[in-house]
Amino acid sequence: MPLGTGVHLPGFSATVTAAPDGLWTLRLTGLADPQAAGPLAPYLELLDRRLLETSRAVVMVDLRALLLLSAPCFKLLANWLTSVRERSAKPPYEVHFLSNAAHRWQSARLETLRELAPAVVRVDPGPGGNDGGTGA
């Protein structure tokens, strides 16, 4: 599966785009229900491999249009971040989450991910409030 094709299911998508400055962004939109976990797992593995191959320092994960993150999909994100954290004393790249303050569930879930991998995860609060993140 090429990274550029993304994951497209009824009501959910996961896509990676590269900005002209080289920053990669993983956008999760819609409802990441349990059925999304199957196709999302290999896509996250592919993203991880590409990030390592290209020596990217940061990947943005844009959750601003994500309405639901099921437990199976949350576990995939947690496993991905744990894998990055455990690779070496200095993680090979950072993962910056862009959240949406209007979706209150994101604050608690992202705080859990930050606690799981504090050297890897940064949370940037979205518009409309502060979700406890460290970024702007």
Residue pairs with C-beta under 8 A, 6 or more apart in sequence:
1 42
1 43
1 46
3 16
3 43
3 46
3 47
3 50
4 16
6 13
6 14
6 15
6 16
6 43
7 13
7 14
7 15
7 36
7 39
7 40
7 43
9 35
9 36
9 39
11 30
11 31
11 33
12 28
12 29
12 30
12 31
12 32
12 33
12 36
13 27
13 28
13 29
13 30
14 26
14 27
14 28
14 29
14 36
14 39
14 40
14 43
15 26
15 27
16 24
16 25
16 26
16 27
16 47
17 24
17 25
17 27
18 24
18 25
19 25
22 56
23 58
23 60
24 51
24 56
24 59
24 60
25 59
25 60
25 61
25 62
26 47
26 59
26 60
26 61
26 62
27 62
27 65
28 61
28 62
28 63
28 65
28 66
28 69
29 65
29 66
30 65
30 66
30 67
30 68
31 67
31 68
32 40
32 66
32 68
32 69
32 70
32 73
33 68
33 70
33 73
34 70
34 71
34 72
34 73
36 70
36 73
37 70
37 72
37 73
37 75
37 76
40 73
40 76
41 76
44 76
44 77
44 80
47 59
48 80
48 83
48 84
51 59
51 92
51 93
52 92
52 93
56 93
57 93
57 94
58 93
58 94
58 95
58 96
59 93
59 94
59 95
59 96
60 96
60 97
60 98
61 95
61 96
61 97
61 98
62 98
63 69
63 97
63 98
63 99
63 100
63 103
63 106
63 110
64 98
64 99
64 100
64 126
65 100
66 100
66 103
66 106
67 103
68 105
69 77
69 105
69 106
69 109
74 109
77 113
78 112
78 113
78 116
81 95
81 113
81 116
81 117
81 120
81 121
82 116
82 117
84 91
84 92
84 93
84 95
84 117
84 120
85 91
85 116
85 117
85 119
85 120
90 119
91 117
91 119
91 120
93 120
94 120
94 121
94 122
95 117
95 120
95 121
95 122
96 121
96 122
96 123
96 124
96 135
97 110
97 113
97 121
97 122
97 123
97 124
97 133
98 124
98 126
99 106
99 107
99 110
99 123
99 124
99 125
99 126
99 131
99 133
100 106
100 126
100 127
100 128
101 107
101 125
101 126
101 127
101 128
101 129
101 130
101 131
102 126
102 128
106 131
107 131
107 132
110 121
110 123
110 131
110 133
111 123
111 131
111 132
113 121
113 123
114 121
114 122
114 123
122 133
122 134
122 135
123 131
123 132
123 133
123 134
123 135
124 133
124 135
124 136
125 131
125 132
125 133
125 135
